[in-house]
């Protein structure tokens, strides 16, 4: 890897800022001053210091976010986005894996690993996503059967089989392996019901950390990342 790109990735600075650090003799590689921004080296084995501080290289980062209501699941938008919560991370290419509606809460994976993001959201991989759903009224046995078999949600779209767990008269857990537009809300509407509150609690076998308050995030643990990679 080029030394200037390495600095950009570690510090979240621009290429010109990285070159200025090198020009001003602020960068050391394995104990020697770096004078050329196009110097190539093995980032897995080298020690790099900027202004006397060691840099640690991570090719990709992976976060679990408890998404609050009111934020858009996008990298850029006229409205505030979930990525606005990650400004201090100094990672330029972070994106949310899949989308949660603006008013939907819960688990969102945020990363800069495009391959993992693609695999987790690609329809052909059928990654399970479970939602805690507060509904307007109790589901009948016929309603549950329709949801679990698959049903027409309009505009020529038919859902695949889902799994329904009834918690109480107002709450269900709904597991789907698709990501159609407003799918959960449309599924409940198709059986004459209404979603009052929607929260995603798991994706691909990774469950939302109960210790995370709305708007808080943390790194995925190695075991959680292994679980997600098992879906790839």
Secondary structure, 3 states (H helix, E strand, C coil): CEHHHHHHHHHCCCHHHHHHHHHCCCEEECCEECCCCCCECCCCCCCEEECCEECCCCCCCEEEEEECCCCECCCCCCCCEHHHHHHHHCCCCCEECCCCCCCCEEEEEEECCHHHHHHHHCHHHCCCEEEEEEECCCCCHHHHHHHHHCCEEECCEECCCCEEEEEECCEEEEEECCCCCCHHHHHHHHCCCCEEEEEEEEECCEECCCCCCCCCEEECCHHHHHHHHCCC
